[in-house]
Amino acid sequence: MSEAVFIIVLLVAAFGAGTLGALTGLGGGVVIVPLLVLAFGVDLRYAIGASLVAVIATSCGSATSFLRSGAANLRTGMLLESMTVVGALFGALIAGWISTVAITYIFVAALLYSAIATLRTPKPNSLDAPPDALATRLRLDSILPGPSGSVGKDLPYASRRVPAAMVVMALAGVLSALLGIGGGIVKVLAMDRLMRMPFKASTATSNFMLMVTAGASAGIYLHRGQIDPQLAGPVALGAAIGSIMGAGIVARISVRPLRIIFAIVVVASGLEMLRRTIWGGA
């Protein structure tokens, strides 16, 4: 295809990935990387580099909306991000020593888990259990605003198991650097399942954190020459526009059908990447 058509296709595909990433809080990397590898034949490491740039753009686009609405917990995000950056720097350093085949296997496992995590119904937030002493000291409690125009629908919440969540966040940083996915899969899991934050607050805070995590590892990929501006530019632009749209509609629509479609896409992509790795051509 011509260069113009190639750029347009990249923009459209990245737009869809950015929208899904904002709606699910997982970031668009779980779609962008297999898309570039399978549909466009891009080398896996360059696909990861482009995805990290797109994750930064996606997070910048959606984070503004989430912060303005009050859904993102800024104090929690900044605390947890300190551990995620450490993990991202470590993951970016060891990524150069791990084979492409091994990275593919890890990525496929992350894809399959993301599909499962996306379809699982989050447990209702419990207001009875006391918050951690550390969470209280750091004032991590917050209020999730209700739908626009509603009265008495705001949901106060407090965080729990903060030390365990910080350890998990370091793992999220490693996955971000290795796979170019922003680590949103693990971040939402930690905040929703461990810290018992409301799911929408976890999603919003994850979107806010993604840009810092991806930025920490993208610098190392750039230093290695594994970020192609002609590839990363259209992908980042499309993902940013999609993320802004996704963040704007997430509070007004039922995302269950989108989650099902998202799960089908990432599972199919993961199985195809696995097939190509085992039988050649990945």
SULHUJO-V452600 format. One record per residue. N is the residue number from 0. RES is the residue in one small letter. PSI is psi in radians with two decimals (none if undefined). OMEGA is omega in radians with two decimals (NA if undefined). D_FIRST is the distance of its C-alpha to the first C-alpha in Angstrom with 2 decimals. Layout:
BEGIN
((N:RES:PSI:OMEGA:D_FIRST) (N:RES:PSI:OMEGA:D_FIRST))
END
This chain:
BEGIN
((0:m:2.74:3.14:0.00) (1:s:2.86:-3.12:3.80) (2:e:-0.67:-3.14:6.61) (3:a:-0.79:3.12:8.27) (4:v:-0.70:3.13:6.30) (5:f:-0.79:-3.12:6.28) (6:i:-0.73:3.14:9.90) (7:i:-0.76:3.13:10.82) (8:v:-0.73:3.10:10.04) (9:l:-0.76:-3.14:11.97) (10:l:-0.80:-3.11:14.66) (11:v:-0.79:-3.13:15.26) (12:a:-0.74:3.14:15.50) (13:a:-0.57:3.07:17.72) (14:f:-0.83:3.11:19.76) (15:g:-0.71:3.14:20.67) (16:a:-0.72:3.13:21.54) (17:g:-0.66:3.11:23.67) (18:t:-0.83:3.11:25.48) (19:l:-0.67:3.14:26.36) (20:g:-0.71:3.12:27.43) (21:a:-0.65:-3.11:29.82) (22:l:-0.59:-3.08:31.21) (23:t:-0.29:-3.10:32.01) (24:g:0.11:-3.10:32.85) (25:l:-0.12:-3.08:30.86) (26:g:2.74:-3.09:28.08) (27:g:-0.07:-3.07:24.36) (28:g:-0.54:-3.14:23.96) (29:v:-0.28:3.06:24.78) (30:v:-0.69:-3.04:21.58) (31:i:-0.80:-3.08:19.29) (32:v:-0.95:3.11:20.02) (33:p:-0.54:3.10:19.39) (34:l:-0.84:-3.12:16.26) (35:l:-0.68:-3.11:14.77) (36:v:-0.81:-3.01:16.31) (37:l:-0.77:-3.04:15.66) (38:a:-0.55:-3.06:12.35) (39:f:-0.05:3.08:10.49) (40:g:0.47:-3.13:12.84) (41:v:2.47:3.06:14.50) (42:d:2.47:-3.03:18.02) (43:l:-0.76:-3.09:20.66) (44:r:-0.65:3.09:22.60) (45:y:-0.58:3.06:19.77) (46:a:-0.70:3.10:18.84) (47:i:-0.73:3.10:22.55) (48:g:-0.80:3.11:22.71) (49:a:-0.66:-3.13:19.99) (50:s:-0.69:3.12:21.75) (51:l:-0.72:3.08:25.07) (52:v:-0.71:3.13:23.94) (53:a:-0.65:3.11:22.65) (54:v:-0.69:3.08:25.99) (55:i:-0.83:-3.14:27.86) (56:a:-0.71:3.14:26.09) (57:t:-0.80:-3.12:26.63) (58:s:-0.73:3.11:30.26) (59:c:-0.67:-3.12:30.91) (60:g:-0.74:-3.07:29.62) (61:s:-0.49:-3.06:31.65) (62:a:-0.64:-3.14:34.66) (63:t:-0.78:3.14:35.89) (64:s:-0.72:-3.11:36.21) (65:f:-0.66:3.11:37.88) (66:l:-0.70:-3.14:40.30) (67:r:-0.66:-3.11:41.18) (68:s:-0.27:-3.12:41.98) (69:g:0.08:-3.11:44.12) (70:a:-0.60:-3.13:42.38) (71:a:2.39:3.10:41.39) (72:n:1.76:-3.01:44.35) (73:l:-0.76:-3.10:44.06) (74:r:-0.76:3.11:46.96) (75:t:-0.76:-3.13:45.78) (76:g:-0.74:-3.13:42.23) (77:m:-0.64:3.11:43.50) (78:l:-0.90:-3.08:45.92) (79:l:-0.54:-3.10:43.52) (80:e:-0.45:3.12:40.77) (81:s:-0.68:3.10:43.12) (82:m:-0.61:-3.12:42.96) (83:t:-0.67:3.12:39.23) (84:v:-0.71:3.10:38.54) (85:v:-0.80:3.11:40.80) (86:g:-0.66:-3.13:38.92) (87:a:-0.72:3.12:35.51) (88:l:-0.72:3.10:36.71) (89:f:-0.78:-3.13:38.13) (90:g:-0.68:3.13:35.01) (91:a:-0.60:3.13:32.78) (92:l:-0.74:-3.10:35.27) (93:i:-0.22:-3.13:35.42) (94:a:-0.55:3.14:31.66) (95:g:-0.26:-3.11:31.45) (96:w:-0.17:-3.09:34.03) (97:i:2.43:-3.10:32.61) (98:s:2.73:3.11:30.30) (99:t:-0.67:3.14:26.79) (100:v:-0.77:-3.14:28.15) (101:a:-0.73:3.11:31.01) (102:i:-0.67:3.12:28.86) (103:t:-0.77:3.13:26.73) (104:y:-0.76:3.13:30.00) (105:i:-0.71:-3.12:31.27) (106:f:-0.74:3.13:28.13) (107:v:-0.72:3.10:28.28) (108:a:-0.71:3.11:31.95) (109:a:-0.66:3.10:31.22) (110:l:-0.84:-3.12:28.70) (111:l:-0.70:3.12:31.30) (112:y:-0.68:-3.13:34.01) (113:s:-0.62:3.11:32.05) (114:a:-0.75:3.12:31.69) (115:i:-0.79:-3.12:35.45) (116:a:-0.59:-3.13:36.35) (117:t:-0.63:-3.06:34.32) (118:l:-0.34:-3.12:36.14) (119:r:2.36:3.10:39.59) (120:t:2.17:-3.13:41.84) (121:p:2.51:3.10:43.24) (122:k:2.54:3.12:46.99) (123:p:2.52:-3.12:48.93) (124:n:2.32:3.14:50.00) (125:s:2.22:3.12:53.63) (126:l:-0.02:-3.06:55.81) (127:d:-0.70:-3.09:58.89) (128:a:2.42:-3.11:58.08) (129:p:2.62:3.09:59.01) (130:p:2.86:3.05:56.39) (131:d:2.65:3.07:56.39) (132:a:-0.67:3.13:58.81) (133:l:-0.72:3.12:55.98) (134:a:-0.68:3.12:53.94) (135:t:-0.75:-3.13:57.02) (136:r:-0.63:-3.12:57.74) (137:l:0.00:3.11:54.21) (138:r:0.94:-3.13:54.27) (139:l:-0.07:3.10:51.10) (140:d:2.64:-3.10:52.35) (141:s:-3.03:3.13:50.57) (142:i:2.22:3.06:50.14) (143:l:2.02:-3.13:47.10) (144:p:2.49:3.07:47.18) (145:g:3.14:3.11:47.35) (146:p:2.62:-3.12:45.26) (147:s:2.25:3.10:45.52) (148:g:-0.12:-3.13:48.83) (149:s:2.68:-3.14:50.38) (150:v:2.28:3.10:53.84) (151:g:0.34:-3.13:55.00) (152:k:0.02:3.11:51.67) (153:d:2.50:-3.07:51.05) (154:l:1.85:3.05:50.99) (155:p:2.54:3.13:52.76) (156:y:2.77:3.08:51.87) (157:a:2.67:-3.07:52.79) (158:s:2.67:-3.14:50.97) (159:r:2.82:3.08:52.22) (160:r:0.86:-3.11:51.69) (161:v:-0.79:3.14:50.16) (162:p:-0.73:3.13:50.73) (163:a:-0.68:3.12:48.95) (164:a:-0.61:3.13:46.00) (165:m:-0.65:3.08:45.77) (166:v:-0.77:3.13:45.55) (167:v:-0.60:3.13:42.73) (168:m:-0.58:3.07:40.91) (169:a:-0.70:3.07:40.98) (170:l:-0.69:3.10:39.19) (171:a:-0.68:3.11:36.58) (172:g:-0.71:3.10:35.98) (173:v:-0.80:3.13:35.56) (174:l:-0.65:3.13:32.98) (175:s:-0.83:-3.10:31.08) (176:a:-0.67:-3.11:30.82) (177:l:-0.65:-2.94:30.10) (178:l:-0.21:3.14:27.49) (179:g:0.51:-3.05:26.07) (180:i:0.02:3.10:27.30) (181:g:-0.27:3.13:29.92) (182:g:0.18:-3.10:32.74) (183:g:-0.53:3.11:33.09) (184:i:-0.87:-3.08:33.78) (185:v:-0.60:-3.11:36.92) (186:k:-0.83:3.11:37.91) (187:v:-0.71:3.11:38.17) (188:l:-0.82:-3.08:40.07) (189:a:-0.78:-3.10:42.51) (190:m:-0.65:-3.10:43.29) (191:d:-0.85:-3.03:43.48) (192:r:-0.72:-3.08:45.21) (193:l:-0.91:-3.04:47.19) (194:m:-0.22:3.10:48.00) (195:r:0.60:3.00:48.33) (196:m:2.65:3.05:46.58) (197:p:2.58:-3.02:45.44) (198:f:-0.74:-3.13:41.93) (199:k:-0.60:3.07:40.59) (200:a:-0.67:3.09:42.20) (201:s:-0.77:3.14:40.65) (202:t:-0.81:-3.11:37.15) (203:a:-0.76:-3.14:37.67) (204:t:-0.65:3.08:39.17) (205:s:-0.78:3.11:36.41) (206:n:-0.68:3.12:33.77) (207:f:-0.65:-3.07:35.98) (208:m:-0.43:-2.99:36.30) (209:l:-0.66:-3.05:32.68) (210:m:-0.61:-3.14:31.88) (211:v:-0.76:3.14:34.79) (212:t:-0.89:-3.12:34.01) (213:a:-0.64:3.14:30.34) (214:g:-0.63:-3.13:31.36) (215:a:-0.69:-3.11:33.93) (216:s:-0.47:-3.13:31.55) (217:a:-0.57:3.12:28.51) (218:g:-0.67:3.14:30.71) (219:i:-0.71:3.08:31.19) (220:y:-0.66:3.10:27.49) (221:l:-0.71:3.11:26.98) (222:h:-0.61:3.13:29.87) (223:r:-0.11:-3.11:28.32) (224:g:0.40:-3.08:25.08) (225:q:0.34:3.00:23.14) (226:i:1.96:-3.14:21.73) (227:d:1.99:-3.10:18.57) (228:p:-0.63:-3.13:18.80) (229:q:-0.43:3.10:15.12) (230:l:-0.81:-3.05:14.62) (231:a:-0.56:-3.10:18.01) (232:g:-1.02:3.13:18.15) (233:p:-0.66:-3.14:15.73) (234:v:-0.77:-3.13:16.99) (235:a:-0.71:-3.13:20.55) (236:l:-0.84:3.13:20.34) (237:g:-0.72:-3.14:19.08) (238:a:-0.65:-3.14:21.62) (239:a:-0.78:3.13:24.38) (240:i:-0.76:3.12:24.05) (241:g:-0.67:-3.13:24.01) (242:s:-0.64:3.11:27.01) (243:i:-0.75:3.11:29.01) (244:m:-0.76:-3.13:28.56) (245:g:-0.73:3.13:29.43) (246:a:-0.53:-3.13:32.49) (247:g:-0.43:-3.06:33.65) (248:i:-0.12:-3.02:33.72) (249:v:-0.56:-3.10:34.78) (250:a:-0.14:-3.03:38.47) (251:r:-0.08:-3.08:38.25) (252:i:2.83:3.00:36.49) (253:s:2.10:-3.05:37.00) (254:v:0.03:-3.10:34.32) (255:r:-0.85:3.11:35.40) (256:p:-0.65:3.12:32.82) (257:l:-0.64:3.11:30.05) (258:r:-0.67:3.13:31.54) (259:i:-0.80:3.11:31.43) (260:i:-0.76:3.12:27.74) (261:f:-0.81:-3.12:27.13) (262:a:-0.73:3.13:29.20) (263:i:-0.76:-3.11:27.45) (264:v:-0.82:-3.07:23.97) (265:v:-0.59:3.08:25.21) (266:v:-0.80:3.12:27.29) (267:a:-0.72:3.13:24.53) (268:s:-0.75:3.13:22.26) (269:g:-0.75:3.14:25.24) (270:l:-0.64:3.12:26.16) (271:e:-0.71:3.08:22.71) (272:m:-0.68:3.10:22.74) (273:l:-0.73:3.13:26.28) (274:r:-0.78:-3.13:25.49) (275:r:-0.59:3.13:22.86) (276:t:-0.74:-3.09:25.37) (277:i:-0.76:-3.05:28.25) (278:w:0.13:3.06:26.71) (279:g:2.59:3.03:24.18) (280:g:-0.04:-3.13:20.55) (281:a:none:NA:21.00))
END
